[in-house]
Amino acid sequence: MIPWTLLAVQSTRLTVWLAASPGWLWWVGSRELNNHCLRRGGTSDFGFSWRLCLNVCPLTGEDERRKAALHKIGNEVILIHELLNQMETEVKQQEKLKDLLKEMQKTAERDQNEAQHLLEHIPPYLPKPTQSCITVPTGKQEEQAKAREPECAKKPAKDTKLVKEAALITMEEFESVPAYMKGRLTYDQINAVVQEMNKAVVAKYKILYQPLKSMSVPVRNLYDRFMEEETKDTRGLFFIVEADIKEFTQLKLDKRFHSILNILRHCQRVREVRGSRLVRYVIC
């Protein structure tokens, strides 16, 4: 080991002189301290800039072994200086990342507050969920309904075909309907009829999309009737007739029902296609 001796220290400028032996004097370098300090998180550290100089000054004689040791120490000091620079760069990058995360947090909090405000202030004219007022079928009616339902195919269909349904009436649309057309009808009564008509549409096209081999005799009779009701004007459209409403729902086709149909036509939920002494209600 080489004995080192600290020869000089100044106040604002720290200068280190190390003496390895009476024959060698090595000036390691200097480090300057600024007069201000930075405070972060309750701790403080001095901002500083420093430079390294390596001078080997022969005093008396030559000592190759000690000279090699001094060069090795000098290289290690330079390596430490490079590591400090890398650490400073990494700290700056982490500070930028911290600022970016703070901005993202503020944006997320703002979006959350807006979503909470929308949840607490839902517009009153949006459609409300309604409960169907249809009576529960009796045991015999359930057996008849099961007989009319198509038998389940042994293998599930590969392609799922969608059936178009009529959208519910909004409160804004209900209020725009003329008073003479509404009469005493309520918002919930109109949407209940819309839901029942959608059930009839789904049941009808479920049969039409079913493979013929899996159909029972009653279902095949319904299928044949559906095909006879098709015309060139209804090709590619989803529609039902009054017979479908009687077959798949419990609605009564009375004066009240036709008044609701007038409102649905006014709100562009259904339209009529007449032909062959039959009225077809096409879903818009």
Steps between C-alpha positions, in 0.01 A plus 500: 500500500614855424473749786319821404524835673245784469706814447256787430127577542328831416152624595294580187738316267602156618848417374650164588870432491613146571858408574589138430858519616775754543584442134151558346229759532162443328234767456171309477274788404268770620131526580319832508194553720232753409353734759141370462338166572186325374232368735284206394287286722649633819857423403759731353795440273760736359494573130858484380722471196841344520790413277782255526865552428769242536856625527789285611790716610833331568675640802802277543582170330264259317275231636332296221285295737348803668460674167290208367286504816439872459389454138262222607344721766470782247311275257264393777429864587418574136266197494323628811460838330331332200270303729399823674412654164287198411325519835426868448349426156285222648375729777393760243311235301324379814398858582349541153315170543369612838363824349335302221334264749369797697337640185345161424366480855339845469340400168364175648355684800334755271345223285378321811333816628330554164375140493365532854323823403339330198392208717333731750331713230348250255260680261136421584399449135710183455306169481417346834491124566142378505343186642268311272140496619423172321332233717688182580375213280329202662623142486306416183619817330859414590461156343356654184780753486758224536334310215527808278864565585754357254699200609859572590749400237746232598794708380523875570486725199838617381381844385281704735239695304375822652135602514410868479284628785313827546659749739308617804328838492692774681334743738574786261325317215205416724454865592513599131205272411180704450252483785215375279718203400613409852169535676540330838787278394809513720868482418539156662199353316642596161843353572340182636335447159835566329663230710225248421525571128876444522434162662277404207766609248773300675280189527401517133851537361637242738278252318600634158869457585447147632602200284201330339604154618475602865144640473195331643171495311347808673822696453518396133146629448602836647806503276287444190265783600795736553632424152159559341479844662829611344478737201748685286429814708600327826809320370788561741271666758380384842122507539212333680126475446210487742506120492857507634398731784221259594733201470795623705358762741207558734409838350139575415454644152240754608450872448765584760757285317435674169528840670846400621587386146411848374742649755773254395450599136515866603832436682631297202532173688283301257343553161227315314532305176163388365435235241300178444243609762773501764658781705869447570665701781858562390758585769671830418 
